[in-house]
Amino acid sequence: MFSVITPVYNRADLIQNAVKSVLGQTCPDWELIIVDDGSEDELDKALVPFESNEKIKVIHQENGGVSRARNVGIAASRGDYIAFLDADDTWQPNHLEVLNELILAYPDAGFYGTWASVLFQNGTVRNKPAYFEGKPETEYFENFYKAYDEDKRVKLFQMSTSCIAKKAIDRVGVFQEGCKIGEDLDLTLRAAAYFPFVLTAATTAVYNHQESVATKESAFDVNWCFFDHAEIIYQDKAVPEDKKEHLKSLMTWFEMRRCRHLLLLGKREEARESYQKIKHVKRLKKDLLINRVLLCMPVWAVQLIFKLRWRAQA
């Protein structure tokens, strides 16, 4: 059974669309756990049409953030597979059916991900994942770190298209509470240390980038918890050495991004310290040069460049 976890905070205007997309699934073996994270709007009123459905459970808690809300949902779940759906996103009717087919084909995996059409603020839609151009529709990754290290486009899944096996949750733990940004990436990177990943180009959801506020106020928070968890993985003898090496290379790339975020915040000295941690990996030579130039520029100029040129790569 799938346990669908939907954290919600002040999304009374959108929650019905999300719930209806779960009710419309062609795969009937699911439960939906909605965790109200201290909403102050008319969420209860919006959920009235679904209160008689025995497959839907609503949990109320004081506002504690999306990670705590998801963890509360996981703790209350009964399924062997945890699927996530944010309140401002929706699923296509075949979403769980596609995930179930992946699970049957690759039962040893710990993570499964599909693709979502991305609806942007300007009304444009991105329908196809660039990573899968010229590749099979579904790929199995024994070492997801390697795939991510070599091609960043492989991180094509959103939280609302992610499914994690309960066995993986039991092995690596739940979401890191207090992590303002990257809590989803942190969990997936921990799972990748011990389990294969399966990704498909099948479009099974709509990610509403226009409405999403998950990282709106913390986009430049540099306290990414996966840096600390990576250090723990390096010390774990149960993790193969080739995975550790690719994770180290991947974290070097993330350190590059953290350096830029520190510059955007005007924390020049911390940015210099971050830059010193970056190993001179050959394929990052261009990025290293860019960061070095940015370190010499005033903050306003760095921010302007960010807005005009490299927002997506920061």
Phi and psi in degrees as GROMACS dihedral restraints (atoms count N, CA, C in turn):
[ dihedral_restraints ]
;  ai    aj    ak    al  type     phi  dphi    fc
    3     4     5     6     1   -92.1    20    10
    4     5     6     7     1   132.4    20    10
    6     7     8     9     1  -103.1    20    10
    7     8     9    10     1   115.9    20    10
    9    10    11    12     1   -96.1    20    10
   10    11    12    13     1   122.9    20    10
   12    13    14    15     1  -107.9    20    10
   13    14    15    16     1   122.2    20    10
   15    16    17    18     1  -124.4    20    10
   16    17    18    19     1   102.7    20    10
   18    19    20    21     1   -80.6    20    10
   19    20    21    22     1   141.9    20    10
   21    22    23    24     1  -143.2    20    10
   22    23    24    25     1   134.2    20    10
   24    25    26    27     1  -137.2    20    10
   25    26    27    28     1   112.4    20    10
   27    28    29    30     1    52.5    20    10
   28    29    30    31     1    52.6    20    10
   30    31    32    33     1  -128.0    20    10
   31    32    33    34     1    39.6    20    10
   33    34    35    36     1   -60.1    20    10
   34    35    36    37     1   -27.8    20    10
   36    37    38    39     1   -75.8    20    10
   37    38    39    40     1   -17.7    20    10
   39    40    41    42     1  -122.1    20    10
   40    41    42    43     1   -17.5    20    10
   42    43    44    45     1   -60.6    20    10
   43    44    45    46     1   -33.3    20    10
   45    46    47    48     1   -62.9    20    10
   46    47    48    49     1   -38.4    20    10
   48    49    50    51     1   -62.6    20    10
   49    50    51    52     1   -41.7    20    10
   51    52    53    54     1   -63.6    20    10
   52    53    54    55     1   -47.6    20    10
   54    55    56    57     1   -63.6    20    10
   55    56    57    58     1   -43.1    20    10
   57    58    59    60     1   -61.4    20    10
   58    59    60    61     1   -33.0    20    10
   60    61    62    63     1   -70.8    20    10
   61    62    63    64     1   -25.4    20    10
   63    64    65    66     1   -76.6    20    10
   64    65    66    67     1   -43.7    20    10
   66    67    68    69     1   -60.0    20    10
   67    68    69    70     1   -27.7    20    10
   69    70    71    72     1   -88.4    20    10
   70    71    72    73     1     9.4    20    10
   72    73    74    75     1   -68.0    20    10
   73    74    75    76     1   138.6    20    10
   75    76    77    78     1   -74.1    20    10
   76    77    78    79     1   -22.3    20    10
   78    79    80    81     1   -90.3    20    10
   79    80    81    82     1   116.4    20    10
   81    82    83    84     1   -87.0    20    10
   82    83    84    85     1    -6.4    20    10
   84    85    86    87     1   -89.5    20    10
   85    86    87    88     1    78.5    20    10
   87    88    89    90     1  -149.8    20    10
   88    89    90    91     1   160.1    20    10
   90    91    92    93     1  -129.5    20    10
   91    92    93    94     1   147.0    20    10
   93    94    95    96     1  -115.8    20    10
   94    95    96    97     1   123.9    20    10
   96    97    98    99     1  -114.8    20    10
   97    98    99   100     1   111.0    20    10
   99   100   101   102     1   -97.4    20    10
  100   101   102   103     1   123.5    20    10
  102   103   104   105     1  -110.1    20    10
  103   104   105   106     1   109.9    20    10
  105   106   107   108     1   -80.7    20    10
  106   107   108   109     1   111.3    20    10
  108   109   110   111     1   -89.8    20    10
  109   110   111   112     1    57.3    20    10
  111   112   113   114     1    71.9    20    10
  112   113   114   115     1    37.2    20    10
  114   115   116   117     1   -61.1    20    10
  115   116   117   118     1   146.1    20    10
  117   118   119   120     1  -115.2    20    10
  118   119   120   121     1     9.2    20    10
  120   121   122   123     1  -101.1    20    10
  121   122   123   124     1  -156.9    20    10
  123   124   125   126     1   -96.7    20    10
  124   125   126   127     1    47.0    20    10
  126   127   128   129     1   -61.1    20    10
  127   128   129   130     1   -46.2    20    10
  129   130   131   132     1   -56.3    20    10
  130   131   132   133     1   -40.7    20    10
  132   133   134   135     1   -64.9    20    10
  133   134   135   136     1   -39.9    20    10
  135   136   137   138     1   -66.6    20    10
  136   137   138   139     1   -26.1    20    10
  138   139   140   141     1   -91.3    20    10
  139   140   141   142     1    -5.5    20    10
  141   142   143   144     1   -53.3    20    10
  142   143   144   145     1   -42.0    20    10
  144   145   146   147     1   -61.0    20    10
  145   146   147   148     1   -15.1    20    10
  147   148   149   150     1  -110.6    20    10
  148   149   150   151     1     0.6    20    10
  150   151   152   153     1   -67.7    20    10
  151   152   153   154     1   -18.7    20    10
  153   154   155   156     1   -89.2    20    10
  154   155   156   157     1    -6.0    20    10
  156   157   158   159     1   -81.0    20    10
  157   158   159   160     1   116.3    20    10
  159   160   161   162     1   -69.2    20    10
  160   161   162   163     1   -14.8    20    10
  162   163   164   165     1   -85.8    20    10
  163   164   165   166     1    -5.8    20    10
  165   166   167   168     1  -112.9    20    10
  166   167   168   169     1   128.2    20    10
  168   169   170   171     1  -122.7    20    10
  169   170   171   172     1   134.1    20    10
  171   172   173   174     1  -113.2    20    10
  172   173   174   175     1   127.0    20    10
  174   175   176   177     1  -116.1    20    10
  175   176   177   178     1   131.5    20    10
  177   178   179   180     1  -105.8    20    10
  178   179   180   181     1   138.3    20    10
  180   181   182   183     1  -145.1    20    10
  181   182   183   184     1   161.7    20    10
  183   184   185   186     1   -67.7    20    10
  184   185   186   187     1   152.0    20    10
  186   187   188   189     1   -57.3    20    10
  187   188   189   190     1   121.2    20    10
  189   190   191   192     1  -138.7    20    10
  190   191   192   193     1     3.7    20    10
  192   193   194   195     1    98.8    20    10
  193   194   195   196     1   161.3    20    10
  195   196   197   198     1   -66.3    20    10
  196   197   198   199     1   -34.1    20    10
  198   199   200   201     1   -65.9    20    10
  199   200   201   202     1   -45.1    20    10
  201   202   203   204     1   -63.2    20    10
  202   203   204   205     1   -40.6    20    10
  204   205   206   207     1   -61.9    20    10
  205   206   207   208     1   -45.0    20    10
  207   208   209   210     1   -64.6    20    10
  208   209   210   211     1   -38.9    20    10
  210   211   212   213     1   -64.8    20    10
  211   212   213   214     1   -39.0    20    10
  213   214   215   216     1   -62.2    20    10
  214   215   216   217     1   -41.0    20    10
  216   217   218   219     1   -64.8    20    10
  217   218   219   220     1   -42.2    20    10
  219   220   221   222     1   -62.1    20    10
  220   221   222   223     1   -41.8    20    10
  222   223   224   225     1   -62.8    20    10
  223   224   225   226     1   -30.1    20    10
  225   226   227   228     1   -91.1    20    10
  226   227   228   229     1    -2.6    20    10
  228   229   230   231     1   -78.0    20    10
  229   230   231   232     1   155.2    20    10
  231   232   233   234     1  -120.0    20    10
  232   233   234   235     1    -8.1    20    10
  234   235   236   237     1   -83.3    20    10
  235   236   237   238     1   162.9    20    10
  237   238   239   240     1   -83.4    20    10
  238   239   240   241     1   -13.3    20    10
  240   241   242   243     1  -133.4    20    10
  241   242   243   244     1   132.0    20    10
  243   244   245   246     1  -104.0    20    10
  244   245   246   247     1   116.1    20    10
  246   247   248   249     1  -108.7    20    10
  247   248   249   250     1   149.0    20    10
  249   250   251   252     1  -119.6    20    10
  250   251   252   253     1   141.9    20    10
  252   253   254   255     1  -142.7    20    10
  253   254   255   256     1   112.5    20    10
  255   256   257   258     1   -71.8    20    10
  256   257   258   259     1   152.8    20    10
  258   259   260   261     1   -65.9    20    10
  259   260   261   262     1   -20.0    20    10
  261   262   263   264     1  -100.5    20    10
  262   263   264   265     1    10.0    20    10
  264   265   266   267     1  -115.6    20    10
  265   266   267   268     1   168.5    20    10
  267   268   269   270     1  -139.3    20    10
  268   269   270   271     1   156.9    20    10
  270   271   272   273     1  -104.3    20    10
  271   272   273   274     1   149.5    20    10
  273   274   275   276     1   -75.0    20    10
  274   275   276   277     1   155.8    20    10
  276   277   278   279     1   -56.6    20    10
  277   278   279   280     1   -23.9    20    10
  279   280   281   282     1   -96.4    20    10
  280   281   282   283     1     8.5    20    10
  282   283   284   285     1   -56.7    20    10
  283   284   285   286     1   -56.1    20    10
  285   286   287   288     1   -68.3    20    10
  286   287   288   289     1   -30.5    20    10
  288   289   290   291     1   -64.2    20    10
  289   290   291   292     1   -42.6    20    10
  291   292   293   294     1   -63.3    20    10
  292   293   294   295     1   -44.1    20    10
  294   295   296   297     1   -62.3    20    10
  295   296   297   298     1   -40.9    20    10
  297   298   299   300     1   -63.3    20    10
  298   299   300   301     1   -38.8    20    10
  300   301   302   303     1   -63.9    20    10
  301   302   303   304     1   -39.3    20    10
  303   304   305   306     1   -65.1    20    10
  304   305   306   307     1   -40.6    20    10
  306   307   308   309     1   -64.3    20    10
  307   308   309   310     1   -42.7    20    10
  309   310   311   312     1   -65.4    20    10
  310   311   312   313     1   -35.1    20    10
  312   313   314   315     1   -79.1    20    10
  313   314   315   316     1   -31.3    20    10
  315   316   317   318     1  -134.9    20    10
  316   317   318   319     1    70.4    20    10
  318   319   320   321     1   -68.5    20    10
  319   320   321   322     1   -17.2    20    10
  321   322   323   324     1   -82.0    20    10
  322   323   324   325     1   -13.0    20    10
  324   325   326   327     1   -70.3    20    10
  325   326   327   328     1   158.4    20    10
  327   328   329   330     1  -110.3    20    10
  328   329   330   331     1   -13.3    20    10
  330   331   332   333     1  -142.2    20    10
  331   332   333   334     1   139.2    20    10
  333   334   335   336     1  -132.5    20    10
  334   335   336   337     1   136.4    20    10
  336   337   338   339     1  -139.9    20    10
  337   338   339   340     1   141.6    20    10
  339   340   341   342     1  -116.3    20    10
  340   341   342   343     1  -175.1    20    10
  342   343   344   345     1  -108.3    20    10
  343   344   345   346     1   145.5    20    10
  345   346   347   348     1  -118.0    20    10
  346   347   348   349     1   138.5    20    10
  348   349   350   351     1   -63.8    20    10
  349   350   351   352     1   133.2    20    10
  351   352   353   354     1  -104.2    20    10
  352   353   354   355     1   119.1    20    10
  354   355   356   357     1   -97.1    20    10
  355   356   357   358     1   114.2    20    10
  357   358   359   360     1   -91.2    20    10
  358   359   360   361     1   167.5    20    10
  360   361   362   363     1   -61.3    20    10
  361   362   363   364     1   -31.4    20    10
  363   364   365   366     1   -84.5    20    10
  364   365   366   367     1     5.8    20    10
  366   367   368   369     1    91.5    20    10
  367   368   369   370     1    -8.0    20    10
  369   370   371   372     1   -76.5    20    10
  370   371   372   373     1   156.0    20    10
  372   373   374   375     1  -127.8    20    10
  373   374   375   376     1   134.0    20    10
  375   376   377   378     1  -103.0    20    10
  376   377   378   379     1   114.8    20    10
  378   379   380   381     1   -99.4    20    10
  379   380   381   382     1   -26.6    20    10
  381   382   383   384     1  -123.6    20    10
  382   383   384   385     1   137.8    20    10
  384   385   386   387     1   -75.5    20    10
  385   386   387   388     1   124.3    20    10
  387   388   389   390     1   -62.3    20    10
  388   389   390   391     1   -30.0    20    10
  390   391   392   393     1   -57.6    20    10
  391   392   393   394     1   -36.8    20    10
  393   394   395   396     1   -85.6    20    10
  394   395   396   397     1     3.4    20    10
  396   397   398   399     1   -62.7    20    10
  397   398   399   400     1   122.1    20    10
  399   400   401   402     1    78.0    20    10
  400   401   402   403     1    10.4    20    10
  402   403   404   405     1  -120.7    20    10
  403   404   405   406     1   164.9    20    10
  405   406   407   408     1   -61.5    20    10
  406   407   408   409     1   156.1    20    10
  408   409   410   411     1   -65.5    20    10
  409   410   411   412     1   -28.0    20    10
  411   412   413   414     1  -125.4    20    10
  412   413   414   415     1   137.1    20    10
  414   415   416   417     1  -131.4    20    10
  415   416   417   418     1   142.6    20    10
  417   418   419   420     1  -108.6    20    10
  418   419   420   421     1   127.3    20    10
  420   421   422   423     1  -118.1    20    10
  421   422   423   424     1   107.3    20    10
  423   424   425   426     1   -67.0    20    10
  424   425   426   427     1   -36.0    20    10
  426   427   428   429     1  -124.3    20    10
  427   428   429   430     1    89.7    20    10
  429   430   431   432     1   -67.0    20    10
  430   431   432   433     1   -29.7    20    10
  432   433   434   435     1   -57.4    20    10
  433   434   435   436     1   -42.7    20    10
  435   436   437   438     1   -62.8    20    10
  436   437   438   439     1   -46.7    20    10
  438   439   440   441     1   -62.7    20    10
  439   440   441   442     1   -41.8    20    10
  441   442   443   444     1   -70.5    20    10
  442   443   444   445     1   -37.8    20    10
  444   445   446   447     1   -64.1    20    10
  445   446   447   448     1   -39.2    20    10
  447   448   449   450     1   -85.6    20    10
  448   449   450   451     1   -24.9    20    10
  450   451   452   453     1  -151.6    20    10
  451   452   453   454     1   103.4    20    10
  453   454   455   456     1   -63.7    20    10
  454   455   456   457     1   -18.3    20    10
  456   457   458   459     1   -67.9    20    10
  457   458   459   460     1   -13.9    20    10
  459   460   461   462     1   -68.4    20    10
  460   461   462   463     1   -18.7    20    10
  462   463   464   465     1   -82.2    20    10
  463   464   465   466     1    70.9    20    10
  465   466   467   468     1   -96.7    20    10
  466   467   468   469     1   -11.2    20    10
  468   469   470   471     1   -86.7    20    10
  469   470   471   472     1   145.0    20    10
  471   472   473   474     1   -98.4    20    10
  472   473   474   475     1   171.1    20    10
  474   475   476   477     1   -61.0    20    10
  475   476   477   478     1   -36.2    20    10
  477   478   479   480     1   -75.1    20    10
  478   479   480   481     1    -3.4    20    10
  480   481   482   483     1  -118.4    20    10
  481   482   483   484     1    15.8    20    10
  483   484   485   486     1  -101.2    20    10
  484   485   486   487     1   142.4    20    10
  486   487   488   489     1  -136.4    20    10
  487   488   489   490     1   125.7    20    10
  489   490   491   492     1  -117.6    20    10
  490   491   492   493     1   131.3    20    10
  492   493   494   495     1   -67.4    20    10
  493   494   495   496     1   142.2    20    10
  495   496   497   498     1   -59.6    20    10
  496   497   498   499     1   -31.0    20    10
  498   499   500   501     1   -64.1    20    10
  499   500   501   502     1   -31.8    20    10
  501   502   503   504     1   -73.0    20    10
  502   503   504   505     1   -40.3    20    10
  504   505   506   507     1   -60.2    20    10
  505   506   507   508     1   -44.0    20    10
  507   508   509   510     1   -62.2    20    10
  508   509   510   511     1   -31.0    20    10
  510   511   512   513     1   -81.8    20    10
  511   512   513   514     1   -42.0    20    10
  513   514   515   516     1  -110.4    20    10
  514   515   516   517     1    -8.7    20    10
  516   517   518   519     1    94.0    20    10
  517   518   519   520     1  -176.9    20    10
  519   520   521   522     1  -100.5    20    10
  520   521   522   523     1  -163.5    20    10
  522   523   524   525     1   -69.3    20    10
  523   524   525   526     1   144.4    20    10
  525   526   527   528     1   -76.7    20    10
  526   527   528   529     1   111.1    20    10
  528   529   530   531     1   -74.2    20    10
  529   530   531   532     1   143.8    20    10
  531   532   533   534     1    90.7    20    10
  532   533   534   535     1    -7.1    20    10
  534   535   536   537     1   -84.4    20    10
  535   536   537   538     1   112.5    20    10
  537   538   539   540     1   -78.4    20    10
  538   539   540   541     1   -22.7    20    10
  540   541   542   543     1  -148.7    20    10
  541   542   543   544     1   142.4    20    10
  543   544   545   546     1    82.1    20    10
  544   545   546   547     1    15.0    20    10
  546   547   548   549     1   -65.6    20    10
  547   548   549   550     1   -31.4    20    10
  549   550   551   552     1   -72.9    20    10
  550   551   552   553     1   -41.7    20    10
  552   553   554   555     1   -64.1    20    10
  553   554   555   556     1   -39.0    20    10
  555   556   557   558     1   -58.5    20    10
  556   557   558   559     1   -47.0    20    10
  558   559   560   561     1   -65.2    20    10
  559   560   561   562     1   -42.3    20    10
  561   562   563   564     1   -67.9    20    10
  562   563   564   565     1   -36.3    20    10
  564   565   566   567     1   -67.4    20    10
  565   566   567   568     1   -35.6    20    10
  567   568   569   570     1   -66.1    20    10
  568   569   570   571     1   -42.2    20    10
  570   571   572   573     1   -64.3    20    10
  571   572   573   574     1   -34.4    20    10
  573   574   575   576     1   -65.7    20    10
  574   575   576   577     1   -19.0    20    10
  576   577   578   579     1   -68.6    20    10
  577   578   579   580     1   -26.3    20    10
  579   580   581   582     1  -124.5    20    10
  580   581   582   583     1   -11.9    20    10
  582   583   584   585     1  -135.5    20    10
  583   584   585   586     1   149.1    20    10
  585   586   587   588     1   -69.4    20    10
  586   587   588   589     1   156.9    20    10
  588   589   590   591     1  -114.8    20    10
  589   590   591   592     1   147.5    20    10
  591   592   593   594     1  -127.6    20    10
  592   593   594   595     1   125.4    20    10
  594   595   596   597     1  -125.7    20    10
  595   596   597   598     1   146.9    20    10
  597   598   599   600     1  -132.1    20    10
  598   599   600   601     1   150.7    20    10
  600   601   602   603     1   -82.5    20    10
  601   602   603   604     1    -3.2    20    10
  603   604   605   606     1   -59.5    20    10
  604   605   606   607     1   129.4    20    10
  606   607   608   609     1   -88.2    20    10
  607   608   609   610     1   112.1    20    10
  609   610   611   612     1  -126.1    20    10
  610   611   612   613     1    10.0    20    10
  612   613   614   615     1  -156.2    20    10
  613   614   615   616     1   170.1    20    10
  615   616   617   618     1  -123.7    20    10
  616   617   618   619     1   117.7    20    10
  618   619   620   621     1   -94.6    20    10
  619   620   621   622     1   113.4    20    10
  621   622   623   624     1   -86.3    20    10
  622   623   624   625     1    82.2    20    10
  624   625   626   627     1   -61.4    20    10
  625   626   627   628     1   -28.2    20    10
  627   628   629   630     1   -65.7    20    10
  628   629   630   631     1   -36.6    20    10
  630   631   632   633     1   -97.7    20    10
  631   632   633   634     1   -18.3    20    10
  633   634   635   636     1   -63.9    20    10
  634   635   636   637     1   132.0    20    10
  636   637   638   639     1  -124.0    20    10
  637   638   639   640     1    13.9    20    10
  639   640   641   642     1   -57.2    20    10
  640   641   642   643     1   -36.1    20    10
  642   643   644   645     1  -123.9    20    10
  643   644   645   646     1    17.5    20    10
  645   646   647   648     1   -59.3    20    10
  646   647   648   649     1   -41.7    20    10
  648   649   650   651     1   -97.2    20    10
  649   650   651   652     1    -0.5    20    10
  651   652   653   654     1  -132.3    20    10
  652   653   654   655     1    24.4    20    10
  654   655   656   657     1   -61.6    20    10
  655   656   657   658     1   -22.5    20    10
  657   658   659   660     1  -112.7    20    10
  658   659   660   661     1    20.7    20    10
  660   661   662   663     1   -73.6    20    10
  661   662   663   664     1   123.1    20    10
  663   664   665   666     1   -99.4    20    10
  664   665   666   667     1     3.7    20    10
  666   667   668   669     1   -85.0    20    10
  667   668   669   670     1    62.8    20    10
  669   670   671   672     1   -74.7    20    10
  670   671   672   673     1   117.8    20    10
  672   673   674   675     1   -69.1    20    10
  673   674   675   676     1   -17.2    20    10
  675   676   677   678     1   -71.7    20    10
  676   677   678   679     1   -14.3    20    10
  678   679   680   681     1   -64.4    20    10
  679   680   681   682     1   -44.1    20    10
  681   682   683   684     1   -67.6    20    10
  682   683   684   685     1   -41.0    20    10
  684   685   686   687     1   -69.7    20    10
  685   686   687   688     1   -29.8    20    10
  687   688   689   690     1   -62.2    20    10
  688   689   690   691     1   -39.2    20    10
  690   691   692   693     1   -62.1    20    10
  691   692   693   694     1   -37.0    20    10
  693   694   695   696     1   -67.2    20    10
  694   695   696   697     1   -41.0    20    10
  696   697   698   699     1   -63.5    20    10
  697   698   699   700     1   -38.4    20    10
  699   700   701   702     1   -58.4    20    10
  700   701   702   703     1   -31.7    20    10
  702   703   704   705     1   -89.0    20    10
  703   704   705   706     1    -7.0    20    10
  705   706   707   708     1   -84.8    20    10
  706   707   708   709     1   116.5    20    10
  708   709   710   711     1   -68.5    20    10
  709   710   711   712     1   -16.6    20    10
  711   712   713   714     1   -76.9    20    10
  712   713   714   715     1   -13.4    20    10
  714   715   716   717     1   -92.3    20    10
  715   716   717   718     1   125.6    20    10
  717   718   719   720     1   -57.5    20    10
  718   719   720   721     1   147.7    20    10
  720   721   722   723     1   -64.1    20    10
  721   722   723   724     1   -34.5    20    10
  723   724   725   726     1   -66.2    20    10
  724   725   726   727     1   -33.3    20    10
  726   727   728   729     1   -66.1    20    10
  727   728   729   730     1   -41.8    20    10
  729   730   731   732     1   -62.6    20    10
  730   731   732   733     1   -40.4    20    10
  732   733   734   735     1   -65.8    20    10
  733   734   735   736     1   -41.9    20    10
  735   736   737   738     1   -70.6    20    10
  736   737   738   739     1   -33.6    20    10
  738   739   740   741     1   -65.3    20    10
  739   740   741   742     1   -41.0    20    10
  741   742   743   744     1   -61.4    20    10
  742   743   744   745     1   -42.0    20    10
  744   745   746   747     1   -64.9    20    10
  745   746   747   748     1   -40.2    20    10
  747   748   749   750     1   -64.6    20    10
  748   749   750   751     1   -41.3    20    10
  750   751   752   753     1   -69.4    20    10
  751   752   753   754     1   -26.2    20    10
  753   754   755   756     1   -63.2    20    10
  754   755   756   757     1   -40.8    20    10
  756   757   758   759     1   -64.4    20    10
  757   758   759   760     1   -40.0    20    10
  759   760   761   762     1   -68.0    20    10
  760   761   762   763     1   -34.0    20    10
  762   763   764   765     1   -63.1    20    10
  763   764   765   766     1   -35.2    20    10
  765   766   767   768     1   -60.2    20    10
  766   767   768   769     1   -43.7    20    10
  768   769   770   771     1   -67.4    20    10
  769   770   771   772     1   -39.1    20    10
  771   772   773   774     1   -64.2    20    10
  772   773   774   775     1   -38.0    20    10
  774   775   776   777     1   -58.1    20    10
  775   776   777   778     1   -43.9    20    10
  777   778   779   780     1   -66.9    20    10
  778   779   780   781     1   -39.4    20    10
  780   781   782   783     1   -64.8    20    10
  781   782   783   784     1   -38.4    20    10
  783   784   785   786     1   -62.9    20    10
  784   785   786   787     1   -39.1    20    10
  786   787   788   789     1   -63.6    20    10
  787   788   789   790     1   -41.2    20    10
  789   790   791   792     1   -63.4    20    10
  790   791   792   793     1   -29.0    20    10
  792   793   794   795     1   -84.7    20    10
  793   794   795   796     1    -3.1    20    10
  795   796   797   798     1    79.9    20    10
  796   797   798   799     1    13.1    20    10
  798   799   800   801     1   -93.9    20    10
  799   800   801   802     1    73.9    20    10
  801   802   803   804     1   -64.7    20    10
  802   803   804   805     1   -42.8    20    10
  804   805   806   807     1   -65.2    20    10
  805   806   807   808     1   -41.4    20    10
  807   808   809   810     1   -65.9    20    10
  808   809   810   811     1   -35.1    20    10
  810   811   812   813     1   -64.5    20    10
  811   812   813   814     1   -39.6    20    10
  813   814   815   816     1   -63.9    20    10
  814   815   816   817     1   -41.1    20    10
  816   817   818   819     1   -63.6    20    10
  817   818   819   820     1   -40.7    20    10
  819   820   821   822     1   -63.1    20    10
  820   821   822   823     1   -42.3    20    10
  822   823   824   825     1   -60.5    20    10
  823   824   825   826     1   -37.6    20    10
  825   826   827   828     1   -67.2    20    10
  826   827   828   829     1   -23.0    20    10
  828   829   830   831     1   -79.0    20    10
  829   830   831   832     1   -17.5    20    10
  831   832   833   834     1   -75.1    20    10
  832   833   834   835     1   121.0    20    10
  834   835   836   837     1   -74.2    20    10
  835   836   837   838     1   145.7    20    10
  837   838   839   840     1   -81.8    20    10
  838   839   840   841     1    72.3    20    10
  840   841   842   843     1   -72.7    20    10
  841   842   843   844     1   134.4    20    10
  843   844   845   846     1   -55.8    20    10
  844   845   846   847     1   -44.8    20    10
  846   847   848   849     1   -74.7    20    10
  847   848   849   850     1    -6.8    20    10
  849   850   851   852     1  -102.5    20    10
  850   851   852   853     1    13.0    20    10
  852   853   854   855     1   -57.0    20    10
  853   854   855   856     1   -44.1    20    10
  855   856   857   858     1   -64.0    20    10
  856   857   858   859     1   -44.1    20    10
  858   859   860   861     1   -64.5    20    10
  859   860   861   862     1   -38.8    20    10
  861   862   863   864     1   -60.7    20    10
  862   863   864   865     1   -42.2    20    10
  864   865   866   867     1   -64.7    20    10
  865   866   867   868     1   -41.9    20    10
  867   868   869   870     1   -61.0    20    10
  868   869   870   871     1   -46.5    20    10
  870   871   872   873     1   -62.5    20    10
  871   872   873   874     1   -38.2    20    10
  873   874   875   876     1   -63.5    20    10
  874   875   876   877     1   -40.5    20    10
  876   877   878   879     1   -67.2    20    10
  877   878   879   880     1   -43.1    20    10
  879   880   881   882     1   -62.0    20    10
  880   881   882   883     1   -33.4    20    10
  882   883   884   885     1   -63.9    20    10
  883   884   885   886     1   -20.7    20    10
  885   886   887   888     1   -94.5    20    10
  886   887   888   889     1    -2.3    20    10
  888   889   890   891     1  -101.3    20    10
  889   890   891   892     1   154.6    20    10
  891   892   893   894     1   -66.7    20    10
  892   893   894   895     1   155.4    20    10
  894   895   896   897     1   -58.6    20    10
  895   896   897   898     1   -41.7    20    10
  897   898   899   900     1   -61.3    20    10
  898   899   900   901     1   -34.6    20    10
  900   901   902   903     1   -71.1    20    10
  901   902   903   904     1   -40.2    20    10
  903   904   905   906     1   -62.4    20    10
  904   905   906   907     1   -43.1    20    10
  906   907   908   909     1   -64.3    20    10
  907   908   909   910     1   -38.0    20    10
  909   910   911   912     1   -65.0    20    10
  910   911   912   913     1   -44.0    20    10
  912   913   914   915     1   -61.8    20    10
  913   914   915   916     1   -40.9    20    10
  915   916   917   918     1   -56.9    20    10
  916   917   918   919     1   -46.8    20    10
  918   919   920   921     1   -66.7    20    10
  919   920   921   922     1   -36.8    20    10
  921   922   923   924     1   -88.0    20    10
  922   923   924   925     1   -31.1    20    10
  924   925   926   927     1  -127.5    20    10
  925   926   927   928     1   -48.8    20    10
  927   928   929   930     1  -125.1    20    10
  928   929   930   931     1    36.2    20    10
  930   931   932   933     1   -56.5    20    10
  931   932   933   934     1   -45.3    20    10
  933   934   935   936     1   -68.8    20    10
  934   935   936   937     1   -24.1    20    10
  936   937   938   939     1   -97.9    20    10
  937   938   939   940     1    -4.2    20    10
